Structures are given as structure tokens and as C-alpha cells.
Amino acid sequence: MLQFLRDANSFVASSREAIERSAPHIYLSALPFADKSSLVYQDFFTHCTGLITSDVFSIGQHGGNSIMTLNGHSGAVSSVAYSANGLLLASGSWDGTVRVWDMLTGEETLSPLRSGCDYVLSVDFASNNRWIASGTDSGAVCIWNVTSDQTSPRRLTGHSGDVNSVVFSRDSFRIASASDDKTVRLWNAETGEQLKVLNGHMDLVYGVAFSPCGVILASASSDATIRLWHSTTGRAAHKPVNDGAVFSLDFSPDGRIIAGALPDRVKLWRRSQTGELAATLQADNIHSIQFSPDGRSLVAARDQEVRIWTLESDPTKNLWIDLSGHSDHVNSATFSPDGQYIASASDDGTIRIWSAGSGQPGIQPLPAQEYTVESVAVSPDGTFIVSGSTDHLVRVWNACTGEETLPPLQGHSSWVESVAIASASTHGAVRLWDAQSGVAVGELIWDDTDIVTAVTFSNDGRWLVSASEDQTVRMWDVTTQQMLPILPLRCRNKVYAVAISSENTLVAAGGEDGFIHFWWTDTGTQAHKPRNTKTQIYSLAFSPNSIDIVSGGDDKAARIWCMRTKSPTHLLQGHSERVCSVAWSLNGHLIATGSWDDTVRLWDAMTGAKIAALCGHTDFVKAVVFTPDGRFIISGSSDSTIREWDVAKACKPASECDGDPIAALTSANLENGWLVGSSGELILWVPAEYRRYLQAGLCTLVFGKRRVVISAGDQGLHAGSDWTACWTD
């Protein structure tokens, strides 16, 4: 019974968003997504029929580790800290408050503590269970007594920049603070007296930590050093560790190891005069780290997840699991004093409490890029997709399965901005690849200071056209890999987009000056007077008949231009951010646009009318392209995924889905966490940690490190007015 109640609490907490919005979705959404090993799922799911099925790849079960979610802050939560007895949790937020939570009930024990500052950036609980310290954006360190009726804090002033980290010594007598003013300061926690100012860092100081015995204080900075100080005298205790910018650090419980969070990894150093490296743990975008009380695990806040490593004597055997549930960046994660729980704080405004001892095996991601997808292209036969990303790699994917067909293509030394079965990087190089073998077959080089922003092939494959920030467009012979005899085509400013007409007679380019320039490919002379879009241009595409061209710009719109007119024939408005990619279907009927508003939109090319908004990406959409048969749109995003969208379903009239729940599901679009039908009906709520990887509705395939596939079961789907038919007992 106790286990059932625990599972029930987790079930409600993890699916609260669905349950509060619509009671039927206790059955239609919350139950299908519940942890399959929970007693709630096992007891109730057998009594239901006609619910959705979810197949989860390389991601944990929803709610499997979640104990409770604490709601109350109105802004991003920056930091959390447990009291020494584990009964209370303090949290600091960008809403300017510190809040104190009862860990038995999840309720606030005090009214919000306000220091009068805009942001609370860090918090810590003293081991005496009485004091909470907070660091603020005003440079003040505030101390609160949670056992008294104190309504205002003691303010410790001295810093001239943001206080990024505060920490009590184990005996609660001292406080250390780290600041943007490049200093570390020591304070008397009882009197508020400033004891020492530790100077030596040359840049922002992000983190501080006392050694378990309290004798040594460590500080981490963006100046690429970790410094060790005598905590009583303020003098340097050891030579600084130099190994890149460190954003967070912690001592192991025995004081022998220091862990530091770098931008792309965690490093463990032995605390010695030499600072010997003990192990490296690979991960990106880590904001905080902490050892477990027994020293056998390490927890990190990274991206939208909490990662737990199990530390082994053999570093190659260190396993990890990710706890997913937050819908925005996780800023802080900390173990409870008994090591049984983890608290995490996120930009989504919530605090989550997790079970730290789940016993789950390490979950390995699917082979995929973990960086921004800058560009995508589809092979002429539609069998494979090529992508370029900020990890300097080009990847080739099977268009049907989403699996990589070749090892990543290496050779670029910077971001791959554009691919067209060729690739261009920000360091002025264009590489040609054999798409079957992955072997580089040639390279076209500019000066290293020039950034190549776009490449495209002519339809017959003989030429390659490239654009650069050096204000030029160049044409190359693919066979000889030499520039064509015509001079580089020059624009008035940086060039971000280039396109070639279907019969290969026209080249168009646009960029920072807002003009679309046109040249004849045989002579390099101007073909048409430049069209002024009055906004920076990021993408261009010719219509299949070469009569029209579409441009995407910085003013949140796309424009269709006829070669014979000076003004756009249609203005495509609807995006709320920059339009950075446009594509024209081969039959000439449709236009796709990708935007920084995280959406792909589909338009009628003849009328300019909006057909559909395709939602599912969780970050900028950087590239869109139609498959040759016109059935799908392929999009690449800063969320590290590539998505395939069904064009026919996106164009389907709403009336065709009326009364058919399965048709409504397959044509649904993801909006604010819900799969929504064409008439706005709520079909399915999706847990926050699954949305980034969701393959459902109009999105028919996700190329990413994780995947969640939603479909109707063998028994059909009960939804809409007959939803109660799902209950069979």
C-alpha cells in the first residue's frame, strides 16, 4: 500500500499539467505515459482499452524517478540547497525571492523571503539549519534566520558585481561568495563582518566550495583556472589548475578529489600539488555539479535534464542516467543529506524532487548529432538526407529509418553552415563528398577569414554555387574543382543566401544589404535589377519554372517575387521571428518556411495563403527542404534534431478528420504541450521531457538522440465525446 501511494503521488505530480487542464486526460494522456513499472499503471491500465501507445527510445519512463514538483516561483529558479537535516529545501529565483519548502509535504513553510533585488542567483543552507544565505544581482549577500520572525535579511555589502555563488563552511561560522567583480570574499556568518577579499582571478568567478575540513577554499572562474586558498589567511594554498573556464566545482566527501564543470565535460582532479587529472566525464552545457554524500555518485544540471554518474575506480566504466521532466534549462541540482533524493531548479519556474537510487541502468542515446543542425539537403532520389552542424561534422541519414548510413564526415574545422551533398564551413572551405562512401573528393578554398554561408548545386550537377561574407558569389566546376572563368559575382555587403534557377541560367543572391541580386550564369552579367526587400535576407529559392523567387528575411516574413515585377506578389506573414530558410516544392504549388520561432510553416505558392504551422521543434528552425517527390518536408533545428513532416496530412481539410479519432491524431499538431486537432480539440497531452523527441501527428520521423513514437493501439482510439468507452470495467 505504501508503494502504491508513492506511485500515485508520482503519477499525479508528473502529469499535473494534463490533469488540471482536462479530467478525461487522467485516462487519455496521463495513464498511457505513466511509468510502466508503477503500481498505478499496472493496476489501472489493464482496465482500459483504446488508448494511445508510446514507444520510447533512449529516454527514461515518464515519472519513473519523479517524487514531487514544487510550484510557486514566478520566474526561473536559479539555485536549491537542502538543510543539514534534510527536512527543508531553500530555493532562489529570478523573481527576487528565496522560498523555503517542507520536504515531507512539498508546501512552503514561510512567506517568500524578499531582499529587494531583481534576481537571486544562488542560495545555501547553513549546517545549523537556521541560516540561509543568498547571492544577488545587486552584489549583496543576504542572510536569513528561518527560525525567527525575521522578515528582512542582514545584507553583506562589498561586491561590485553579481554574486554567482554563496556557500557556508561546515561549521556555519563563515560564508564564501564568488562574484562577477573577479573576487572571492569571506564573511563572518554571525556578525556579517567581511574577513578577507581574495584577489587573483582575472575574470568572472562562478563558483566556490569549502573542503570538508574547512581549511581549503576552492574557486572557479571563466579565466580558465581553479584556485585553492587557505580559508583563514586567504593566501594561495596550491598552484592554480589551468584547464578551461569552470562554471561549478565541488570537493569529494573525503576531500581528495575536486570536480569541475567545464563547457563540454566534467573533470575530476586529485587534490595535490600537481593537480593530477583523475577522470573526465563527457557532457555538454553543464551548469552545476555536486558529489553524493558517500562520494560514489556525481550529479550535474545540464540542458533540460539532471544527469547522475556512478563513479567507478576505472573511469571507463562510469555509467550515467538522465532524469527528464523539466521543460527548460536546469540551473542547479543537489543531493539530499542522506543521498536518497535530488532536488533540481530550472528556468521553467519549478523545482523537482527525484529519487536518486532508482536502480535504472545507464541509458545510451541513439547515434545522432548533439549540436545545432545548421543545414539539410535531400539526395535527388530521396533515399538519404545530409545534414551539417556546429560540431564541424557532416552526417548522412537513411531517409526511411532515420539511421546514419555512414560514419560522420570529418574535415571541417568550424561550423558547417550549408550542405548540398557538398558542405561549406565558417572557415572558408567547401568540401565535396562521395555520398556512397563518405570519402572527400575535393575541396574549394577561400581565405581563412572568409565565412562561406551557403552552397547549392545546379540541377545537372555540373556546377556548385557558393556565397560568402566576403560579399561575393562564386561558381565552380565540380569536375575540375576550379572556379568558372567569370569573375566572382559581387554584392554590396555580406551574402547569406544563394539560389540557382531550374534551367541553370540564373543565379540569385541576397544578404545583409536586403537586395536580391541576379546574374546570368554564362556571362556573369546582371540579369535583372536588384529587388529591395528592406530587410536582411537569409534564404532564397526559385520556383520550378524559374519565373518567381521566394525570400526569407529578418522582418519575420517571406516574400514571393515575379521576375517581371519590382514589388513582391505575395507577402507570407505569420512567423513571430526571423525567417531563416525557405523552400519551393518541385510541383510549384507549395512553399515551406523555417523560423527562429521554432516552427515550420506551409504556404500556398499561388495565393500566399497559410496552409499549416508545423510545431514540434523546441528551438530555432535553421533549414527546410522538400523531398523530391514532394511528400515530406525535412527540417533541421538548433534543438539538435531533424524532423520529417507529412505534407499531405498538413494540407488535409479539417472536415476529413471529423468523427475519426485516429485521423485526428495523425493530423494533429503539437501546441503548448498538447497534440491539438484541426478544430482546436485537445487530443493528447505530452510530457515535457518527451516533446523534444516526439514522433507523432504531422511529424512522421525524428532524427535525434532520443525518440518517442506515438500511435493508436490495435483496439482503435477512444477520444472526443466517447472517451468514457476507454474504461471497460
C-alpha atoms as one frame of an Amber mdcrd trajectory, in Angstrom:
protein
   0.000   0.000   0.000   2.849   2.403   0.814   4.431   1.756  -2.577   1.089
   2.309  -4.303   0.675   5.660  -2.541   4.184   6.682  -3.551   3.455   5.751
  -7.152   0.130   7.588  -7.020   1.857  10.724  -5.750   4.414  10.495  -8.549
   1.648   9.862 -11.097  -0.264  12.993 -10.095   2.844  15.174  -9.723   4.373
  14.178 -13.051   1.113  14.588 -15.029  -0.369  17.503 -13.117  -0.437  19.718
 -16.215  -2.782  17.330 -18.036  -4.980  16.515 -15.043  -5.573  20.152 -14.090
  -6.460  21.121 -17.671  -8.815  18.261 -18.533 -10.045  15.486 -16.242 -10.590
  12.922 -19.063  -6.865  13.092 -19.755  -6.190  11.278 -16.483  -7.073   8.276
 -18.661  -6.364   9.503 -22.191  -2.916  11.039 -21.534  -1.549  10.600 -18.020
  -2.138   6.851 -17.750  -0.584   5.849 -21.117   2.558   7.843 -20.311   2.880
   6.623 -16.704   5.914   4.614 -15.613   5.172   1.076 -16.790   6.681  -0.403
 -13.616   4.455   1.655 -11.287   1.584   0.041  -9.421  -0.775   2.761 -10.671
  -0.092   1.801 -14.287  -0.204  -1.951 -13.616  -3.448  -1.755 -11.630  -5.413
   0.571 -13.917  -4.134   0.189 -17.468  -5.482  -3.378 -17.735  -8.994  -1.967
 -17.233  -8.702   0.346 -20.240  -8.945  -0.060 -23.979  -8.498   2.209 -26.991
  -5.705   4.340 -25.507  -2.631   5.558 -27.341   0.601   3.567 -27.277   4.007
   5.129 -26.795   7.317   3.556 -27.758  10.223   5.249 -26.024  13.788   5.010
 -27.340  16.822   6.039 -25.248  14.806   8.022 -22.707  13.548   7.012 -19.264
   9.937   6.340 -18.327   7.911   9.444 -17.549   7.541   9.936 -13.808   9.778
   6.980 -13.025  12.099   8.973 -10.759   9.935  11.991 -10.058   8.787  12.302
  -6.446   7.194  15.756  -6.474   7.169  19.089  -8.275   7.274  22.329  -6.285
   5.451  25.268  -7.864   5.393  28.806  -6.540   8.158  30.839  -8.121   7.089
  33.223 -10.882  10.499  33.245 -12.571  13.415  30.976 -13.385  14.716  29.066
 -10.343  18.479  29.521 -10.174  19.585  27.515  -7.136  18.467  24.998  -4.494
  20.010  23.799  -1.212  18.931  21.297   1.453  19.068  21.911   5.179  21.508
  19.628   7.022  18.664  17.504   8.428  17.039  17.189   5.005  13.662  18.434
   6.215  13.777  21.781   4.409  14.801  22.977   0.967  15.727  26.558   0.072
  15.330  27.903  -3.459  16.377  31.175  -5.083  14.757  32.636  -8.162  14.871
  35.383 -10.741  11.552  36.513  -9.275  13.643  38.073  -6.486  12.571  35.655
  -3.748  14.020  32.916  -1.576  11.486  30.237  -0.692  11.645  27.504   1.946
   9.873  24.182   1.361   8.822  21.347   3.674  10.229  18.140   2.160   7.520
  15.966   3.708   4.556  17.873   2.289   6.008  19.944  -0.556   4.400  23.074
   0.916   6.109  26.390   1.645   6.916  26.794   5.338   7.423  30.566   5.242
   6.224  33.528   3.268   8.612  34.293   0.383  11.805  35.974   1.601  12.434
  39.189  -0.332  15.733  41.066  -0.374  14.598  43.872  -2.676  16.861  42.694
  -5.524  15.730  41.728  -9.008  17.406  38.296  -9.086  18.512  35.722  -6.544
  21.374  33.863  -8.216  22.484  31.410  -5.506  21.420  30.010  -2.142  22.933
  27.838   0.585  21.686  26.406   3.875  23.936  26.515   6.955  24.535  23.211
   8.723  22.945  24.679  11.884  19.599  24.540   9.996  18.973  28.184  10.989
  20.533  30.374   8.326  20.081  30.710   4.603  22.489  32.784   2.540  21.615
  34.168  -0.889  23.677  35.856  -3.584  22.002  38.560  -5.664  22.441  40.561
  -8.835  22.955  43.721  -6.765  26.247  42.437  -5.342  24.779  41.856  -1.891
  24.944  38.654   0.151  21.790  38.270   2.258  21.461  36.133   5.387  18.073
  34.978   6.668  17.232  33.351  10.006  14.439  30.874   9.268  13.870  30.019
  12.939  12.893  33.570  13.926  10.248  36.069  12.926  12.831  37.959  10.876
  11.213  39.454   7.783  14.261  41.207   6.320  17.788  39.895   5.827  21.170
  41.037   7.031  22.852  42.455   3.921  26.586  41.932   3.465  27.913  44.520
   1.017  31.276  44.741  -0.703  30.959  43.029  -4.061  30.524  45.303  -7.081
  29.067  42.632  -9.388  26.596  39.725  -9.428  27.146  37.217  -6.628  27.105
  33.920  -8.520  27.734  31.531  -5.637  27.464  31.516  -1.838  28.436  28.665
   0.470  28.655  28.154   4.242  31.603  26.451   5.868  30.711  23.152   7.514
  30.786  24.735  10.997  28.415  27.521   9.790  30.798  30.247  11.043  31.880
  31.577   7.659  30.389  32.329   4.256  32.321  32.410   0.982  30.965  34.312
  -2.011  32.040  34.454  -5.672  31.274  37.401  -7.918  31.447  38.922 -11.372
  33.803  41.505  -9.835  36.570  38.831 -10.096  36.889  38.428  -6.321  36.082
  35.826  -3.699  35.101  37.178  -0.278  34.949  35.582   3.172  32.417  36.763
   5.746  31.631  36.109   9.405  28.200  34.483   9.234  27.252  35.610  12.752
  28.247  39.285  12.568  28.334  39.922   8.814  31.905  41.239   9.056  33.989
  40.943   5.877  37.011  38.815   6.798  39.038  38.561   3.568  38.998  39.646
  -0.064  40.697  37.028  -2.255  42.169  38.571  -5.396  43.846  36.644  -8.192
  41.217  35.687 -10.732  41.335  37.655 -13.968  37.683  37.180 -14.945  34.222
  36.355 -13.562  34.203  33.955 -10.598  31.359  31.459 -10.889  31.729  29.015
  -8.012  33.224  28.461  -4.557  33.443  25.375  -2.328  34.922  24.652   1.096
  36.874  21.440   1.577  35.170  19.040   4.041  37.608  20.025   6.802  37.089
  23.717   6.041  40.794  24.510   5.718  40.837  24.953   1.930  38.553  27.080
  -0.221  38.347  26.443  -3.979  37.096  28.942  -6.544  36.280  28.528 -10.242
  36.418  31.235 -12.885  35.974  31.936 -16.571  39.674  32.868 -16.591  40.290
  29.112 -17.101  41.589  28.458 -13.572  40.569  26.797 -10.346  42.327  28.451
  -7.397  42.848  26.944  -3.942  43.115  29.244  -0.929  43.777  28.880   2.798
  40.371  29.763   4.149  41.724  31.511   7.254  44.559  33.585   5.769  43.300
  33.986   2.215  46.685  33.002   0.810  47.114  30.655  -2.137  47.270  27.036
  -0.983  48.355  25.415  -4.251  49.283  26.335  -7.785  46.112  27.126  -9.829
  44.666  24.382 -12.009  44.569  25.691 -15.596  42.170  23.759 -17.825  39.461
  25.978 -19.293  36.563  28.014 -17.955  34.923  26.268 -14.975  31.317  27.091
 -14.066  30.862  24.963 -10.933  33.005  22.860  -8.611  32.783  20.589  -5.573
  35.013  18.599  -3.226  34.511  14.870  -2.766  33.395  13.970   0.796  36.920
  12.764   1.675  38.433  15.962   0.246  40.788  14.142  -2.110  39.064  14.974
  -5.401  37.874  18.264  -6.889  35.233  18.106  -9.616  34.920  20.981 -12.068
  32.237  21.612 -14.695  33.672  22.868 -17.999  31.517  23.805 -21.024  31.762
  20.354 -22.602  32.845  17.975 -19.830  33.347  17.346 -16.124  36.910  16.873
 -14.914  37.997  15.240 -11.677  41.374  16.320 -10.274  43.282  14.785  -7.393
  43.944  17.433  -4.774  47.713  17.558  -4.867  50.482  19.972  -5.709  50.402
  18.785  -9.337  46.608  18.768  -9.767  46.708  15.342 -11.458  43.678  14.608
 -13.640  41.801  11.563 -12.317  38.931  11.244 -14.810  36.911  13.054 -17.462
  33.141  12.733 -17.903  31.783  13.848 -21.266  28.705  16.094 -21.292  27.629
  19.464 -22.680  26.113  22.601 -21.175  26.659  21.751 -17.510  25.588  24.430
 -15.036  26.275  22.792 -11.662  27.820  19.653 -10.165  27.854  18.011  -6.733
  29.158  14.781  -5.191  26.764  12.470  -3.372  27.289  12.243   0.411  29.028
   8.852   0.002  31.215  10.105  -2.861  30.125   7.295  -5.184  27.987   9.452
  -7.483  28.065  12.872  -9.086  25.002  14.883 -10.095  25.005  17.574 -12.776
  22.453  20.055 -14.097  22.682  20.042 -17.898  20.341  21.307 -20.600  16.819
  20.251 -19.583  17.972  17.190 -17.646  19.630  16.053 -14.446  22.478  13.617
 -15.028  23.747  11.178 -12.390  27.100   9.452 -12.852  28.072   6.367 -10.881
  31.791   6.784 -10.203  33.994   3.701 -10.509  37.691   3.153  -9.852  38.021
   2.508 -13.582  36.953   5.788 -15.265  35.976   3.935 -18.450  33.199   2.177
 -16.502  31.479   5.322 -15.223  27.782   4.905 -16.115  25.122   7.582 -16.126
  21.382   8.126 -16.322  19.428  11.261 -17.196  16.358  12.361 -15.262  13.994
  14.156 -17.629  10.956  16.218 -16.763  11.890  19.878 -16.799  10.759  21.847
 -19.841  13.614  24.368 -19.784  17.272  24.616 -18.759  18.187  23.096 -15.392
  20.386  25.507 -13.427  21.128  23.609 -10.224  20.932  20.056  -8.854  21.829
  18.856  -5.367  21.693  15.659  -3.298  19.749  15.461  -0.053  21.974  14.893
   3.020  21.082  11.180   3.106  21.772  10.798  -0.634  18.299   9.377  -1.300
  16.898  12.324  -3.227  17.946  15.018  -5.687  16.435  18.491  -5.969  16.716
  20.383  -9.255  15.945  24.000 -10.186  15.001  25.100 -13.677  14.245  28.056
 -15.910  10.741  26.565 -16.238   9.998  28.019 -12.779   9.724  24.664 -11.000
  11.726  22.606  -8.536  11.634  18.856  -8.936  12.452  16.219  -6.352  13.793
  12.925  -7.710  14.647   9.530  -6.328  18.435   9.200  -6.550  18.507   5.417
  -6.122  16.305   4.209  -8.959  18.492   1.293  -9.926  17.924   2.043 -13.593
  20.705   1.056 -15.969  22.531   3.742 -17.902  20.560   4.837 -20.948  22.616
   5.283 -24.088  21.344   7.764 -26.693  20.691   6.821 -30.305  23.503   7.751
 -32.714  22.802  11.397 -33.600  24.263  14.869 -33.501  24.079  16.769 -30.232
  24.630  20.182 -31.789  22.655  22.732 -33.793  21.616  21.454 -37.224  22.559
  24.354 -39.494  21.545  22.871 -42.841  19.859  19.886 -44.505  19.692  18.542
 -48.075  17.953  15.577 -49.706  19.545  13.383 -52.374  17.931  13.568 -55.842
  16.463  10.075 -55.445  15.156  10.880 -51.954  16.911   7.926 -50.293  19.203
   9.834 -47.963  19.424  13.146 -46.120  22.593  15.131 -45.466  22.993  17.489
 -42.509  25.655  19.944 -41.379  26.005  21.117 -37.787  28.017  23.191 -35.343
  30.105  20.164 -34.292  32.030  20.609 -37.602  30.631  17.320 -38.965  28.543
  16.306 -41.958  26.185  13.361 -41.492  24.316  11.152 -43.959  20.980   9.630
 -42.865  18.667   6.964 -44.257  15.522   8.912 -45.159  13.232   5.992 -44.264
  14.663   4.862 -40.915  16.454   7.939 -39.569  19.649   5.919 -39.064  23.101
   7.132 -40.080  24.320   5.361 -43.211  27.958   6.451 -42.848  30.264   7.494
 -40.032  30.230  11.307 -39.589  32.223  13.041 -42.344  35.168  14.883 -40.806
  37.369  17.542 -42.295  35.888  20.930 -41.477  37.466  22.887 -38.625  34.426
  25.044 -37.894  30.614  25.116 -38.121  29.100  23.517 -41.229  26.758  26.287
 -42.381  25.416  24.714 -45.570  25.155  21.309 -47.262  24.048  20.288 -50.737
  25.801  16.896 -50.912  28.677  19.324 -50.576  29.450  21.238 -47.386  30.578
  24.741 -46.515  32.134  25.874 -43.250  32.736  29.150 -41.499  36.470  28.873
 -42.161  36.210  29.458 -45.871  36.216  25.869 -47.136  33.768  23.946 -49.319
  34.226  20.180 -49.394  32.847  17.713 -51.943  31.959  14.220 -50.739  31.162
  10.878 -52.340  27.693  10.251 -50.927  28.035   6.454 -51.135  31.414   6.036
 -49.457  31.721   9.248 -47.447  35.144   9.929 -48.957  36.114  13.574 -49.552
  36.673  14.033 -53.289  37.683  17.680 -53.381  37.985  20.985 -51.592  37.401
  24.574 -52.705  39.271  27.085 -50.551  38.889  30.793 -49.759  40.967  32.885
 -47.428  40.540  31.574 -43.861  38.993  34.863 -42.791  36.027  34.448 -45.138
  32.899  32.688 -43.924  31.121  30.566 -46.534  27.430  30.874 -45.728  25.621
  28.847 -48.429  26.194  26.350 -51.232  23.911  24.843 -53.872  24.355  22.609
 -56.915  22.993  23.298 -60.371  20.235  20.874 -61.398  22.561  18.987 -63.746
  25.212  18.649 -61.020  27.938  20.277 -63.121  28.302  23.475 -61.108  28.438
  24.422 -57.474  27.452  27.952 -56.449  28.685  29.356 -53.145  28.095  32.546
 -51.146  30.394  34.197 -48.648  30.585  37.022 -46.149  33.342  38.481 -48.350
  30.449  39.940 -50.440  30.960  37.508 -53.344  29.161  34.659 -55.083  31.372
  32.125 -56.856  30.666  29.355 -59.356  32.759  26.203 -59.540  33.186  23.358
 -61.995  32.525  20.201 -59.943  34.716  18.016 -62.150  37.819  20.228 -62.140
  37.061  21.892 -58.780  38.109  25.188 -60.319  36.235  28.483 -60.297  34.486
  29.252 -63.587  36.129  31.893 -65.772  33.526  34.544 -64.972  34.691  36.874
 -62.203  33.310  36.450 -58.676  29.830  37.982 -58.629  29.842  40.863 -56.188
  27.159  42.167 -53.838  27.109  45.304 -51.729  27.523  43.508 -48.406  27.746
  40.083 -46.765  25.938  37.329 -48.677  23.846  34.852 -46.659  21.748  33.120
 -49.335  22.174  31.851 -52.892  19.924  30.038 -55.373  20.164  28.809 -58.969
  17.225  28.530 -61.363  15.947  25.135 -62.528  17.324  25.528 -66.067  20.662
  26.721 -64.599  20.605  30.088 -66.388  20.149  32.410 -63.389  21.925  32.828
 -60.061  20.328  34.874 -57.271  21.936  36.025 -54.028  20.899  38.081 -51.015
  22.216  39.075 -47.645  22.900  41.928 -45.300  22.044  44.762 -47.716  18.470
  43.499 -48.211  18.721  43.312 -52.021  18.198  40.218 -54.192  20.835  40.291
 -56.965  20.519  38.344 -60.261  23.190  37.263 -62.786  23.305  35.224 -65.998
  25.351  32.084 -65.369  27.055  32.090 -68.783  28.393  35.652 -68.656  28.198
  36.749 -65.018  26.409  39.941 -66.074  23.429  41.407 -64.244  20.200  39.751
 -65.387  17.619  41.843 -63.536  17.558  44.968 -61.461  18.076  44.061 -57.765
  14.890  43.707 -55.711  14.877  45.621 -52.425  13.306  43.591 -49.599  14.209
  46.258 -46.999  15.350  43.544 -44.589  18.326  41.211 -44.274  17.887  38.106
 -46.429  18.702  34.664 -45.021  17.288  32.305 -47.645  16.251  32.205 -51.307
  14.529  29.631 -53.546  13.457  29.753 -57.203  10.111  28.376 -58.333  10.437
  25.255 -60.526   9.526  27.304 -63.634  12.106  29.990 -62.651   9.511  32.740
 -63.066   9.294  33.509 -59.339  11.637  33.558 -56.361  10.867  33.490 -52.624
  12.996  35.205 -49.975  13.067  34.843 -46.207  14.192  37.723 -44.030  14.831
  39.300 -40.678  11.410  41.017 -40.544   9.567  37.746 -39.736   8.157  37.393
 -43.260   8.817  35.714 -46.598   8.171  37.335 -49.971   7.317  35.915 -53.393
   8.721  37.937 -56.287   7.989  37.685 -60.007  10.998  38.271 -62.236   8.933
  40.807 -64.218   7.797  42.953 -61.279   9.597  45.235 -58.841   7.268  44.540
 -55.906   6.507  41.209 -54.196   3.399  39.459 -55.463   2.692  37.876 -52.062
   3.815  38.623 -48.509   3.889  35.495 -46.320   3.250  36.665 -42.755   2.661
  34.565 -39.653   6.048  33.823 -38.130   6.931  35.711 -34.950  10.700  35.637
 -35.505  13.276  35.705 -38.316  12.593  33.515 -41.375  15.937  31.847 -41.977
  15.027  29.153 -44.520  12.640  28.843 -47.484  11.955  26.006 -49.948   9.733
  25.537 -53.007   8.097  22.187 -53.775   9.020  20.680 -57.156   5.424  20.848
 -58.412   5.443  24.591 -57.693   2.310  24.516 -55.540   3.776  24.868 -52.047
   6.368  26.888 -50.141   7.869  25.896 -46.789   9.484  28.361 -44.367  11.543
  27.776 -41.241  11.888  30.347 -38.476  13.521  31.268 -35.214  10.028  30.950
 -33.680  10.670  27.156 -33.675   8.058  26.437 -36.345   7.866  25.307 -39.958
   5.043  26.861 -41.960   3.455  25.676 -45.191   2.021  28.141 -47.730   0.057
  28.078 -50.991   2.540  29.369 -53.563  -0.193  30.594 -55.883  -2.171  32.674
 -53.378   0.244  33.161 -50.482  -2.328  31.695 -48.077  -1.089  29.898 -44.969
  -1.891  26.180 -45.023  -0.364  24.896 -41.784   2.026  25.663 -38.949   4.148
  22.614 -38.101   5.088  22.662 -34.410   7.418  20.260 -32.651  10.904  21.731
 -32.716  11.923  23.307 -29.403  14.489  25.743 -30.786  15.300  27.739 -33.941
  14.422  26.019 -37.237  17.565  26.661 -39.303  16.793  24.716 -42.510  13.846
  23.355 -44.525  13.737  21.388 -47.772  11.130  19.333 -49.682  11.859  15.745
 -50.643  11.969  15.286 -54.445   8.591  13.536 -54.512   7.012  16.391 -52.533
   5.590  14.077 -49.866   7.655  15.379 -46.980   9.355  18.472 -45.619  12.705
  17.924 -43.887  13.680  20.471 -41.214  16.814  20.955 -39.118  16.924  22.832
 -35.827  19.054  24.207 -33.023  17.354  21.601 -30.803  19.767  19.069 -32.391
  17.043  17.187 -34.259  15.982  16.708 -37.860  12.254  16.190 -38.443  10.236
  14.793 -41.325   6.734  16.258 -41.849   3.875  14.736 -43.866   2.776  17.303
 -46.460  -0.491  15.582 -47.459  -1.689  15.403 -43.856  -0.758  19.038 -43.286
  -2.887  20.022 -46.294  -5.855  17.833 -45.326  -9.093  19.775 -44.657 -10.356
  19.628 -41.080 -13.654  18.093 -42.223 -11.902  14.883 -43.268 -10.899  14.208
 -39.629 -14.356  14.824 -38.120 -15.514  11.843 -36.084 -12.351   9.843 -36.719
 -10.037   9.925 -33.661  -7.202   8.127 -35.449  -7.301  10.543 -38.370  -7.368
  13.425 -35.898  -4.307  12.018 -34.101  -2.288  11.522 -37.281  -3.096  15.077
 -38.426  -2.595  16.712 -35.020  -0.026  19.393 -34.278   1.919  19.993 -31.068
   0.913  23.260 -29.373   1.866  24.195 -25.812   2.451  20.572 -24.879  -0.765
  19.208 -26.419  -1.396  17.394 -29.672  -4.249  19.547 -30.953  -6.727  18.713
 -33.714  -7.522  20.978 -36.647 -10.533  22.372 -34.765  -8.510  23.086 -31.639
  -9.630  19.999 -29.701  -7.197  18.522 -27.157  -6.257  15.062 -28.397  -3.247
  14.146 -26.273  -1.092  15.811 -23.620   2.633  15.044 -23.990   5.044  15.106
 -21.000   7.545  17.961 -21.205  10.577  15.673 -21.429   9.092  13.875 -24.454
   8.103  16.901 -26.564  11.573  17.489 -27.957  11.695  13.929 -29.309   8.045
  13.398 -30.240   7.269  11.492 -33.442   3.522  11.809 -33.866   0.836  13.632
 -35.791   2.263  15.579 -38.726   5.815  14.672 -37.692   6.437  11.212 -39.140
  10.120  10.771 -38.242  12.587  12.305 -35.776  16.328  12.060 -36.357  17.730
  12.578 -32.860  19.475  11.022 -29.905  16.085  10.063 -28.432  12.714   9.262
 -29.913   9.151   8.946 -28.618   6.750   7.343 -31.112   3.009   7.845 -30.524
   0.382   5.782 -32.317  -3.114   4.339 -31.933  -3.278   0.848 -30.475  -4.720
  -2.265 -32.100  -8.054  -1.610 -30.386  -8.563   1.758 -32.039  -8.673   5.043
 -30.165 -11.315   6.384 -27.800 -11.332  10.155 -27.724 -13.666  13.091 -28.063
 -17.225  12.640 -26.811 -16.917   8.836 -26.456 -13.786   8.934 -24.311 -15.551
   7.131 -21.434 -15.585   3.979 -23.583 -11.916   3.558 -22.720 -12.937   2.204
 -19.295 -14.020  -1.414 -19.638 -14.656  -2.466 -16.052
